[in-house]
Amino acid sequence: MPPRRANFGRTLVCILGLPFDAVDIAQAVQRIRDAAFGGQRCFVSTPNLNFAMAAQHDAAFRDSVLHSDLSLVDGMPLVWIARALGRPIRERVSGADVFEALAAHAGPPVDVFLFGGPPGAAAQACERINQRAGGVRCVGFDAAGFGSIEAMSSDAQIDRINRSGAHFVVVALGAAKGQAWIEHNAPRLAAPVLSHLGAVVNFAAGTVQRAPRWVQAAGLEWLWRIKEEPALWRRYARDGRAVLSVLLTCVLPDAIRTRRRDAQAVGSLDVLCEPRRDVLRLQGDWRDGAHLETLRSALAKLATNVERGLGVDLAGVTDLGNECTALLLCARGWWDQRGGFAVTASSGAVRASLRRRLAARVLLGAD
């Protein structure tokens, strides 16, 4: 996979402690096609509610989103939460919808390699994709089977994927395992675009039917999925109980506080140089708005020095906006893989905001 490039120009929002790109399906498709044909790295994550709740207790799973180049809102509950918080998420952007839109694109086809899925599904999906001759062309598949990440990462398997010439490797191993497989193998893969797309292989193979559009629009696709795969009801019931608690204790208080703000935000930023890292010191009111561009520019400039770490001093911050929080999550994902990242100090107001957004653990190392 090509080297990662810092991109702090993304429009990001924080939902349940994860950063999400505020894009629609057409924009997501364009980013993937640009990366595929431009040879630019694009690790695409598609968190849904189950993913977001599991990430609260699985650091590697959560960090895979922070390391992503495109994070899509794959679930109506997440869209509803974003709307309650007044964030610019316009629609659900599921992995399945993105893949269908890629397949329907009139431009040159994106070459995909299918990795994983139930026995026989990848082969059938590959055949059906190529019968349609659309904007996606399947150039190979590997059912992968069962086993550890290491067992599914042999030199022969990676070489087979690379020899296919694929632009896009679609992984289907289960969300946590699929994300871990991508993180483990990204440096060895030649394809610029990688993503775990869950049930896409089943949908493409025709072994599982997607919900009708009106069911999807109503946010009831989970009921349809239970009809198609009855074992899913336990997962949905567990997630429902967990998210209800989060809605009452975190999302609702954050939404109320956000809507009560009326004064214009006034804050300042400066950079301090230490021997092995730069320290970004924010002071005052850092709600979203004009401050976003200031923070974006500072992070982009500091990211050009890949050897140095980043410290962020939030001790003087009286308020921290949702989108500023998402940018800091993105920054942690970037510097974690380089010189290191740490919030060196934080005010009580910042700690309270991050707890409401479920981002305290990842940014402060505390609940």
C-alpha positions, 0 to 999 in steps of 0.5 A: 500500500502506498505511504500514508499522507497527512490529510487534516483538510477532511471535514470530520465529526466525532460520534461515540468517540470515533472520527467520521468523514462528513461525506455523501455516497457520491463523494466517498465513491469519488475519493476511492476512485481518485485513490485507486487511479492516482495510486494514493493510499486510502484505508476505508473504515465503515463503522456502524453502531456495533463497531462503535460500541465494540471500539469502546473496549477494544483499543486496536479496533478503535485505533484502526479507525484513527489510522483510516483515510476515510471513515464512513457512517454505516448506520442510521443510529449514528446518523441520528446521533450526529443530527442530534448533535447538530453535526454535518452528516447528511446521510448514511454511507454504508459500505454496501451502498458505496460498492454498489455506486462504484459498480454503477459508475460509468468510468473505467472500472476499478479492479477489486480483489475479494478476500474472505467471505463464507465458503464459495461466496467470493468465487460466486461474487467475482463471477456475478460482478464480472457478468455485469461489466460495470464500474467494478471488475473482479480480478481475483479472490481468496476465500481465506478460510478460518484461522489467525491473522498470521495464518491468513497473511502468508507470503503466497496469499499476499503475492497472489493479491499483488499479482492480480493488479487490484486497485481495491482489496475488499476484505470480509472476515468480520469487522474486528478481524478484517480491520486487524488483517488490514492493519497487519498487511497494509505495508505489504499490499500494493493496492492503494485502496483497502477496506473491510466491507462486511456483507458486501461479498454476500450481497454481491454473490446473491447469498444474502439479500439487501433490504428494500430501499424504503426499509433502509431509508426508515432505518430498519435494515437491522430488522431485515438483516435479522430476517436474513441472518437470524443469529444477528438478533443477539448482537442487535439486542446487546448493542441496543441496551448499550447505546441507550445508556450512552444516549442518556448519559453522554449524547443527550447532555452534549446535544443540550450543551451544544445548542445552548451556546451562543457567544462567539468563540475566542481562542488562541494557538501557539507552538512550543518546541521541545527536544523530541516533539512539538507542543500545540498549546490551545487556550480559550474557547475552541468551539467549531467554526473559524477555529477549525481552519487554524487547527487544520493549518497548524496540524498540517504544518507540524505533520511534515516533520515525521520524526517529531512527536506531538504534544497537545496542551489543553489546560487553558481551553474553556470549551472544545468543539465536536469537530475540533475533537475529531481533528485531535482524534485524527491527529492521534492516529497520525502521530501514533504511527510516527513520533508519538502523541500525547495530551500533556494537560487538559482543563476540567471543561475539556475532560467533561466534553471528551467524556460526553463524546466517549473520547476521553479514553483515546485522547487522555488515557482515562474514562 
